[in-house]
Amino acid sequence: MKSLRVAVAAALMSTVVFALPAGAAGPDIEASVHTISRFKTGSDATRFGKLEFLGGLQFSSNDSMLQSLSAIRFRPDGKSFVSVLDTGHWLTGQIERDAEGRLSGLSRLQVSPLLYRGGRPGSKFHSDAEGLALRKGEAVVSFEQLHRIETYPDPGFEASGPTRTIDFVFPRRELRMNAGMETLALSPEDSPLKGSLVTVTEHSLDQNGNMFAAILEGPLKGVFKIVRHDPYDATDGAFLPDGDFLLLERRFSFLGGLGMRIRRFDGAQIRPGALIDGEVLLEADMTYAVDNMEGLDVITAPDGRPHLILVSDDNGNFLQRNLMLEFRLAE
């Protein structure tokens, strides 16, 4: 995460994070949780663009390990989740829902070190985790600073170093420091991409200002580009069941504050050599319940429709918030 982290680190006091021993998870973290019933300040509206706001959570903890969420992925049960933190840790847990099915709490929160090669904890340079994908037998993580994509056994990632490295396709020279592979997403097996992994960079741009992206596997393996609309940068993405791709983006400046948006891309257009642009589903500024939105996943809810769950990265700073927001496609 490029501009926001640099700016916040220069302007605010950061929280010190203490690493756990290699392969160790501490006791369950207790979190203080407050529900969010309004997405727009002072408004009871629930429809925003093509999304319907279903509710959210603001959460915090006296345990300094609960911070800096970069990505989140849910298990098939739609309740259990895995997250990577850019402090070099895994976070696992479960969401709780009330009688109406709305987000109401978090439970079974556990943090453990994300181990470097050789099964040892790495420095910030080694362990700046940004993207995450889960598939059968593997948890796949993208890192920036020391740019790479590595796989961990699933189950068992908490106690294991990486088992292999995946080719990220585009030349290393195209990846910018603190602006590399922010997004890692797994396409559906029955989509044109046939279950391949896709990565999108945060702010690694070609000469025309387009974001580098890549299909990492399969017969369509190769580089494509995504049109960037200034001042937004990519932070995470996820595929819908129909194969379309959602990209979460964030903007930040001291004058303009924080903002976020979500674009939807036709999955059939994602192929090597393509330059793609997408429809804006949602755009929000600081008059909405947003912060530094960094994680996005899609789950199939009991109503049979795709639900989007977003999380924010508080950068370990007391002036920012950990948020989890849930939306439903209104179409």
C-alpha positions in Angstrom: 0.0 0.0 0.0 1.9 3.0 -1.3 0.7 6.6 -0.7 -1.5 6.2 2.3 0.9 4.2 4.4 3.7 6.6 3.7 1.6 9.6 4.5 0.1 8.2 7.6 3.5 6.9 8.9 4.9 10.4 8.5 2.0 12.2 10.2 0.9 9.8 12.9 2.3 7.8 15.7 2.4 4.1 14.7 1.6 1.1 16.9 4.4 -1.2 17.7 3.6 -4.9 16.8 5.4 -7.7 18.7 6.0 -10.9 16.7 4.9 -14.3 18.0 7.4 -17.1 18.0 7.7 -19.0 14.7 4.6 -21.3 14.1 2.9 -20.1 17.2 -0.7 -18.8 17.5 -1.6 -17.0 20.7 -4.8 -17.4 22.6 -8.0 -16.1 21.0 -8.0 -12.4 20.6 -10.8 -10.5 22.3 -12.3 -7.9 20.0 -14.7 -5.0 20.9 -17.3 -4.9 18.1 -19.8 -2.2 17.2 -22.4 -2.8 14.5 -22.8 -0.3 11.6 -26.4 0.1 10.4 -25.9 3.1 8.1 -23.5 3.3 5.3 -24.2 7.0 4.4 -23.9 9.3 7.4 -27.3 10.7 8.4 -29.2 8.6 5.9 -31.3 5.4 6.2 -30.7 4.6 2.5 -29.5 1.1 1.7 -29.2 1.2 -2.1 -25.9 2.6 -3.3 -25.1 2.4 -7.0 -25.7 -1.3 -7.9 -25.1 -2.5 -4.4 -27.4 -2.9 -1.3 -25.8 -2.2 2.0 -26.6 -5.0 4.5 -24.6 -3.8 7.6 -21.2 -3.8 9.0 -18.8 -3.9 12.0 -16.3 -1.7 13.5 -13.8 -3.6 15.6 -10.8 -3.1 17.8 -8.8 -4.8 20.5 -6.4 -4.1 23.3 -4.2 -6.7 21.6 -2.0 -4.8 19.1 -1.8 -7.9 16.9 -5.3 -7.2 15.5 -4.4 -4.6 12.9 -3.4 -4.0 9.3 -5.7 -6.4 7.4 -4.6 -6.5 3.7 -6.8 -9.2 2.3 -9.6 -11.6 3.4 -10.9 -14.9 2.0 -13.9 -16.9 3.3 -14.2 -20.6 3.5 -17.1 -22.3 1.6 -19.2 -22.1 4.8 -19.3 -18.3 4.3 -18.5 -17.9 8.0 -14.9 -18.9 8.6 -12.2 -16.6 7.1 -8.5 -16.2 6.6 -6.8 -12.9 6.3 -3.2 -11.8 5.8 -1.8 -8.7 7.6 0.9 -6.5 6.1 2.7 -6.9 9.4 3.6 -10.4 8.3 0.9 -12.4 10.1 -2.1 -14.6 9.4 -5.5 -13.8 11.0 -8.2 -16.5 11.2 -11.6 -16.2 12.7 -15.4 -16.4 12.1 -18.1 -13.9 11.6 -21.3 -14.0 13.7 -24.7 -13.0 12.5 -27.9 -11.9 14.3 -31.4 -13.4 13.9 -31.9 -11.3 10.7 -28.7 -12.6 9.2 -26.7 -9.3 9.6 -23.1 -9.1 10.8 -23.1 -8.9 14.6 -19.7 -10.0 15.8 -16.3 -11.8 15.4 -15.1 -14.9 17.2 -12.2 -17.4 17.3 -9.8 -14.7 16.3 -6.2 -16.1 16.1 -3.0 -14.4 14.9 0.1 -16.3 13.9 3.4 -15.4 12.1 3.5 -15.7 8.3 6.7 -17.6 8.0 9.5 -16.9 5.5 11.6 -19.4 3.7 13.2 -21.9 6.0 10.2 -21.7 8.4 11.3 -18.5 10.2 9.6 -15.1 10.6 10.8 -12.5 8.2 11.4 -8.8 8.4 8.9 -6.2 7.2 10.8 -6.3 3.8 10.3 -10.1 3.6 6.7 -10.3 4.9 4.7 -7.4 3.6 1.7 -9.6 2.6 -0.9 -7.9 0.4 -3.0 -10.5 -1.6 -4.5 -13.8 -0.7 -6.2 -16.7 -2.5 -7.5 -20.0 -1.1 -7.8 -23.1 -3.2 -7.8 -26.8 -2.5 -4.7 -27.6 -0.4 -3.1 -24.2 -0.8 -3.1 -20.7 0.6 -1.5 -18.4 -1.9 0.0 -15.1 -0.9 1.4 -12.1 -2.8 4.0 -9.9 -1.3 5.3 -6.4 -2.1 8.7 -4.9 -1.3 10.3 -8.3 -1.8 8.0 -9.0 -4.7 6.8 -12.6 -5.0 3.9 -15.0 -4.9 4.2 -18.1 -2.7 2.0 -21.0 -1.6 1.5 -22.4 1.8 -0.2 -25.7 2.8 -3.9 -25.4 3.7 -4.5 -26.6 6.3 -1.3 -26.0 8.1 -0.2 -22.6 6.8 0.2 -21.2 10.4 3.2 -23.6 11.1 4.8 -23.8 7.7 7.0 -21.8 5.5 6.2 -21.5 1.7 6.2 -24.7 -0.3 6.7 -23.2 -3.7 6.9 -19.9 -5.6 4.6 -19.0 -8.5 5.8 -17.1 -11.6 4.2 -13.6 -11.6 4.6 -13.3 -15.3 5.5 -9.7 -15.8 9.1 -8.4 -15.6 10.2 -7.6 -12.0 11.4 -4.2 -13.2 7.8 -3.2 -13.7 6.9 -3.6 -10.0 7.2 -0.5 -7.9 8.3 -0.5 -4.2 5.2 -0.6 -2.0 3.0 -0.6 -5.1 3.2 -4.2 -6.3 0.9 -7.2 -6.4 -1.9 -5.9 -4.1 -4.6 -8.2 -5.5 -4.6 -12.0 -5.8 -7.9 -13.7 -6.9 -9.0 -17.1 -7.9 -11.2 -17.4 -10.9 -14.1 -19.9 -11.0 -13.4 -23.3 -12.5 -16.2 -23.0 -15.0 -15.2 -19.5 -16.1 -13.1 -18.7 -19.3 -10.0 -18.6 -17.0 -10.7 -22.2 -15.7 -9.7 -21.6 -12.0 -6.5 -19.7 -12.7 -5.1 -17.1 -10.3 -5.1 -13.5 -11.4 -3.0 -10.7 -9.9 -3.4 -6.9 -10.2 -0.8 -4.4 -9.1 -1.6 -1.4 -6.9 0.3 1.3 -8.7 2.8 -0.4 -11.1 1.9 1.4 -14.3 2.9 1.2 -17.9 4.0 4.2 -20.0 0.3 5.0 -20.6 -0.6 4.9 -16.9 -2.4 1.6 -17.0 -2.1 -0.9 -14.2 -0.1 -4.1 -14.8 -2.1 -7.3 -14.2 -1.6 -11.0 -15.1 -3.2 -14.4 -15.5 -0.7 -16.6 -13.6 -1.6 -20.0 -14.9 -3.3 -22.1 -17.6 -3.6 -21.7 -21.3 -4.3 -18.0 -21.0 -1.3 -17.3 -18.9 0.1 -13.8 -19.6 0.0 -10.1 -19.0 -3.0 -7.8 -19.4 -3.6 -4.2 -18.3 -6.4 -2.4 -16.4 -7.3 1.2 -17.1 -6.4 3.4 -14.1 -8.6 6.4 -13.3 -6.6 8.8 -11.2 -6.5 9.1 -8.2 -7.6 5.5 -7.5 -5.2 2.6 -6.9 -6.1 -1.1 -6.7 -6.2 -2.8 -3.3 -8.0 -6.1 -3.8 -10.3 -8.1 -6.0 -12.5 -11.1 -6.2 -14.5 -13.0 -8.9 -18.2 -13.3 -9.0 -19.7 -16.8 -9.6 -20.5 -15.8 -13.2 -16.8 -15.1 -13.9 -16.9 -11.3 -13.8 -14.2 -9.7 -11.8 -14.6 -7.1 -9.0 -11.8 -4.7 -8.2 -11.7 -2.7 -5.0 -9.9 0.7 -5.3 -8.8 3.4 -2.9 -7.8 7.0 -3.0 -6.2 9.2 -0.4 -4.9 12.7 0.0 -4.6 15.1 2.9 -6.9 17.5 1.1 -9.4 15.1 -0.4 -9.3 12.5 2.4 -10.2 8.8 1.9 -12.4 7.3 -0.7 -13.1 3.9 -2.2 -14.9 2.4 -5.2 -15.6 -1.0 -6.8 -15.5 -1.7 -10.5 -16.9 -4.7 -12.3 -15.1 -6.2 -15.3 -16.4 -8.6 -17.9 -14.5 -11.8 -17.1 -14.6 -12.9 -20.8 -12.4 -9.8 -21.6 -9.6 -10.9 -19.3 -6.9 -12.4 -21.6 -3.3 -11.8 -22.4 -2.6 -8.5 -24.2 -6.0 -7.0 -23.3 -6.6 -3.5 -21.9 -9.8 -3.6 -19.9 -12.0 -1.1 -18.1 -15.0 -1.7 -15.9 -18.4 -0.4 -14.7 -18.3 1.5 -11.4 -20.7 -0.3 -9.0 -20.1 1.9 -5.9 -18.1 5.0 -5.0 -17.9 6.5 -1.5 -16.0 9.2 0.3 -15.6 10.1 4.0 -19.3 11.0 4.3 -19.8 7.2 4.2 -18.7 4.5 6.6 -15.4 3.8 5.0 -11.7 3.9 6.0 -8.6 2.5 4.2 -10.5 -0.2 2.4 -8.0 -3.0 1.5 -9.8 -6.3 1.4 -12.7 -7.7 -0.7 -14.2 -11.1 -1.0 -17.4 -12.6 -2.5 -19.5 -15.2 -0.7 -22.7 -17.0 -1.8 -25.2 -16.2 1.0 -28.1 -18.3 2.1 -30.3 -16.1 -0.1 -28.4 -17.6 -3.1 -27.0 -14.3 -4.2 -23.4 -12.9 -4.2 -22.5 -10.9 -1.1 -19.5 -8.7 -1.0 -17.5 -8.3 2.2 -15.0 -5.5 2.5 -12.4 -4.9 5.3 -10.2 -2.0 6.1 -6.5 -1.6 7.1 -6.1 0.7 10.1 -2.3 0.9 9.6 -2.0 0.3 13.4 -3.0 4.0 13.9 -5.5 5.1 16.5 -7.1 7.6 14.1 -8.1 4.9 11.7 -10.6 2.1 12.0 -10.9 -1.6 11.4 -14.2 -2.1 9.4 -16.0 -5.0 7.9 -18.9 -4.1 5.5 -21.3 -6.3 3.7 -23.2 -5.6 0.4 -25.4 -7.5 -1.9 -25.6 -7.1 -5.6 -28.9 -5.3 -6.2 -29.4 -6.6 -9.7 
